[in-house]
Amino acid sequence: GMFITEATAVSPEGRISDKCIGLYSDENEAALVRIPAFAKSFGNTAMCVQLAHAGRKGAVRGPGSGLPPGPLGEEGGWPTLAPSALAFEESWPVPAELDKSGIDDIVQAFVQAAQRADRLGFDAIELHGAHGYLMHQFLSPLSNTRDDDYGGSLENRMRFVFEVFDAVRAVWPAAKPLGIRVSATDWIDGGWDVSDTIALAKELEKRKCDFFHVSSGGIVNDAAISAGPGYQVPFAQQVKAEIGDMPVIAVGQISNARQAETIVSTGQADMVALGRPLIADGH
């Protein structure tokens, strides 16, 4: 098993909120030293850092502000970036459309964050390609309307993810796992779907991806999601059936040990991820 730190931004403008952690500066690196060191002083569970860029879903209010969720605006916000100049919601700021130079800068930000993670002693990296954040924004035709090499066809929409993955794989030690978290479906007609996810998984497995973490949703706010206990497990099962030996992680309303063990023992997924249950009860 492993602990995964959620949404650790690779650049200041890649943060989701003004309360999110990052790994883009010497100060960030110095502040994070104590986290893997503390965990390793108590046991040998692997520590995985989730590297992320929020794209158009950045610059929102963090918890504890006393204000409703939403964009920071002029109250400390920052300009956001995306594959296309399409706002997440009508009331949100329109992001700036990334040019090739901007894309290259973000790829390098992931590389530098990976190098910092290695120095800090993290054992694995999970790239965050789910929940409507920047990688997912490139993948989904609902948020990517580009007409260059990064838009249009499925191959083009996957290009940014492959560039980030390949660049990080090149600097991340071969003995340390590198995986990705994705949204299997946008839950809306015309969006990213499970067949696209399987195509992505097959190509990433060729590129030596060590695990594939299957979630869903997040690209738009009005998708009709059929949520319930284990509701995303069938997506993980579909991916697992179509790929080789790359481990697949299932996630989503998996709330107790019997449910988790059933998912693994019946071969629906190789691992399960838990979030809120562990926050609610760390034991």
CORMO-V825980 format. One record per residue. N is the residue number from 1. SS is DSSP state (H for helix, E for strand, - for the rest). PHI is phi in whole degrees, -180 to 180 (* if undefined). NEAR is the number of other ideal C-beta (glycine too) atoms within 10 Angstrom. Layout:
((N SS PHI NEAR) (N SS PHI NEAR))
This chain:
((1 - * 8) (2 E -156 15) (3 E -91 16) (4 E -119 21) (5 E -77 19) (6 E -83 14) (7 E 44 21) (8 E -99 26) (9 E -71 25) (10 - -93 28) (11 - -157 21) (12 H -58 13) (13 H -77 20) (14 H -88 28) (15 - -70 24) (16 - -73 21) (17 E -127 18) (18 - -74 16) (19 - -108 12) (20 - -81 17) (21 - -82 16) (22 E -142 23) (23 - -141 26) (24 - -126 21) (25 - -148 13) (26 H -62 8) (27 H -66 9) (28 H -57 17) (29 H -61 17) (30 H -64 10) (31 H -71 13) (32 H -86 21) (33 H -50 12) (34 H -72 11) (35 H -71 17) (36 H -64 20) (37 H -64 12) (38 H -62 10) (39 H -63 16) (40 H -69 14) (41 - -73 8) (42 - -109 7) (43 - -179 6) (44 - -115 7) (45 - -64 12) (46 E -64 16) (47 E -109 20) (48 E -116 22) (49 E -104 26) (50 E -94 19) (51 E -88 30) (52 E -146 32) (53 - -139 26) (54 - -77 27) (55 H 59 25) (56 H -70 26) (57 H -95 25) (58 - -91 31) (59 - 59 23) (60 E -108 22) (61 - -69 20) (62 - -80 14) (63 - -65 8) (64 - 92 7) (65 - -79 16) (66 - 81 6) (67 - -108 9) (68 - -65 6) (69 - -59 10) (70 - 154 12) (71 E -64 19) (72 - -69 18) (73 - 62 13) (74 - -83 6) (75 - -88 11) (76 - 102 11) (77 - -78 15) (78 - -146 14) (79 - -64 11) (80 - -101 23) (81 E -126 24) (82 E -161 23) (83 - -65 26) (84 - -137 19) (85 - -81 13) (86 - -123 16) (87 - -72 15) (88 - -63 25) (89 - -137 12) (90 - -58 6) (91 - -86 9) (92 - -93 18) (93 - -63 17) (94 - -79 14) (95 - -74 25) (96 E -79 14) (97 E -76 14) (98 - -69 23) (99 - -94 10) (100 H -61 10) (101 H -63 7) (102 H -65 12) (103 H -62 20) (104 H -62 13) (105 H -62 13) (106 H -70 22) (107 H -57 17) (108 H -68 14) (109 H -64 22) (110 H -64 26) (111 H -60 18) (112 H -66 15) (113 H -65 26) (114 H -63 27) (115 H -64 15) (116 H -64 22) (117 H -62 26) (118 H -65 16) (119 H -61 10) (120 H -75 19) (121 - 93 14) (122 - -65 25) (123 - -94 21) (124 E -155 20) (125 E -126 25) (126 E -117 26) (127 E -78 25) (128 E -92 27) (129 E -111 27) (130 - -119 25) (131 - 59 20) (132 - 82 23) (133 - -85 24) (134 H -55 30) (135 H -60 28) (136 H -64 27) (137 H -62 29) (138 H -71 26) (139 H -71 28) (140 - -85 24) (141 - -67 17) (142 - -75 20) (143 - -119 27) (144 - -120 22) (145 - -116 13) (146 - -66 15) (147 - -121 9) (148 - -108 11) (149 - -68 13) (150 - -108 19) (151 - -142 17) (152 - 94 14) (153 - -69 10) (154 H -58 14) (155 H -57 11) (156 H -68 16) (157 H -69 23) (158 H -86 21) (159 H -58 18) (160 H -61 24) (161 H -60 21) (162 H -65 14) (163 H -64 17) (164 H -64 27) (165 H -60 25) (166 H -62 13) (167 H -67 16) (168 H -70 22) (169 H -58 17) (170 H -68 9) (171 H -107 12) (172 - -84 21) (173 - -53 10) (174 - -59 7) (175 - -79 6) (176 - -102 16) (177 E -65 18) (178 E -130 23) (179 E -130 23) (180 E -145 26) (181 E -108 26) (182 E -133 28) (183 E -94 26) (184 - -70 26) (185 - -152 23) (186 - -86 25) (187 - 61 20) (188 - -153 17) (189 - -57 8) (190 - 86 9) (191 - -99 19) (192 - -63 26) (193 - -137 16) (194 H -65 16) (195 H -63 13) (196 H -63 20) (197 H -62 23) (198 H -64 18) (199 H -62 14) (200 H -63 24) (201 H -62 24) (202 H -62 15) (203 H -70 15) (204 H -67 27) (205 H -62 15) (206 H -62 10) (207 - -90 11) (208 - 72 13) (209 - -72 21) (210 - -93 18) (211 E -160 20) (212 E -132 27) (213 E -104 24) (214 E -104 30) (215 E -115 23) (216 - -164 25) (217 - 75 22) (218 - 107 20) (219 - -79 28) (220 - -135 16) (221 - -91 11) (222 - -109 7) (223 - -71 17) (224 - -89 6) (225 - -96 15) (226 - -89 6) (227 - -86 11) (228 - 170 9) (229 - -53 11) (230 - 65 19) (231 - -65 14) (232 - -98 23) (233 H -59 22) (234 H -58 14) (235 H -66 25) (236 H -61 29) (237 H -63 18) (238 H -64 18) (239 H -64 23) (240 H -58 22) (241 H -69 11) (242 H -105 14) (243 - -111 16) (244 - -86 9) (245 - -100 6) (246 - -62 19) (247 E -62 16) (248 E -116 22) (249 E -104 20) (250 E -101 26) (251 E -154 22) (252 - 118 22) (253 - 52 15) (254 - -100 23) (255 - -119 15) (256 - -148 11) (257 H -65 11) (258 H -63 8) (259 H -62 15) (260 H -63 19) (261 H -64 11) (262 H -63 15) (263 H -60 20) (264 H -76 13) (265 H -69 8) (266 - -91 10) (267 - 78 10) (268 - -71 19) (269 - -155 26) (270 - -90 17) (271 E -145 17) (272 E -126 22) (273 E -112 21) (274 - -120 15) (275 - -118 14) (276 H -60 10) (277 H -59 15) (278 H -78 11) (279 H -70 8) (280 H -68 9) (281 - -147 7) (282 - -65 6) (283 - -95 3))
